[in-house]
Amino acid sequence: MYSDKIEQLIAKKNKEKIVMLTCYDYSFAHILNETAIDAVLVGDSLANVVLGLDRTKSLSFREMHAHTKAVSRAVHRALVIADMPYCAYQRNPGKAYEYARKLIDDAGAHAVKLEWFSRCPQVAEQLVRKQIPVMGHIGLTPQTVDKLGGFKVQGKDLQSARRLKEQARILEDLGVFAIVFECIPQEVTQTLTRAVKIPTIGIGSGKWCDGQILVLYDLLGIYPGRRPKFVKTFENLDVRIQQAVAEYVKEVKGLSFPGEEHSFLLNPEILQKIQKYL
Ligand code: KIV
């Protein structure tokens, strides 16, 4: 029913951890393509980390489409999943199929991701029925963060943990191929991961999920905004970039860059003519 790439991802449940990262542009996608990453999410965190907006809800479809296309051009091995922007399904669920189709047929994604909201089951059902592979996303869902009372851990009491279990089961029954769990206590994700047959991918949800995802710019330490507790910065690339730029400034001001090896030189005959007649 699914493509080979999706079947391979599903087959990793209970065998090996699934590793995912977000990615938003061609150059980073090219780098990730040379790594062992299983799947790349063109996340709507694009709104925050690339476009400097304060809410993912503000992302336009055109922006998501363009960035998905850029990432798909470079990622050939891993699965590419495009986040559906809020405007493409929550604002108008009737348009969800049309937008999802564009992200797959035109922008090159293999699947789309939907955050949970009141009409998520209807949208997921429609997309799956029409052969669009869907990844779900429950727990802290930033597109509807106002309804959750802010950026807070979800599933901290019996009632809300039960709600999450119900959402995970509904999504599984509808045929989504995996679910992102965001900011859920690890004891709850352990139970929920056992309760569904499809892979669960955690962010801020502990070690029991079938896989993990992080925002690439958080892992590399280049996003200047809020850094939640669950983020591990594996590299301080911001400092290394600043050092490289400081070196560049020094060389330009000190006249050591560009050198001849970075310049185009004329052949001496033409040079003579140019010096005479130009
Ligand atoms: O957009 C994003 O970065 C996400 C991840 C946090 C899962 O949805």
Boltz pocket constraint, residues with backbone or C-beta under 6 A from the ligand:
constraints:
  - pocket:
      binder: B
      contacts: [[A, 22], [A, 41], [A, 42], [A, 43], [A, 44], [A, 45], [A, 46], [A, 83], [A, 180], [A, 182], [A, 203], [A, 213], [A, 215]]
      max_distance: 6.0
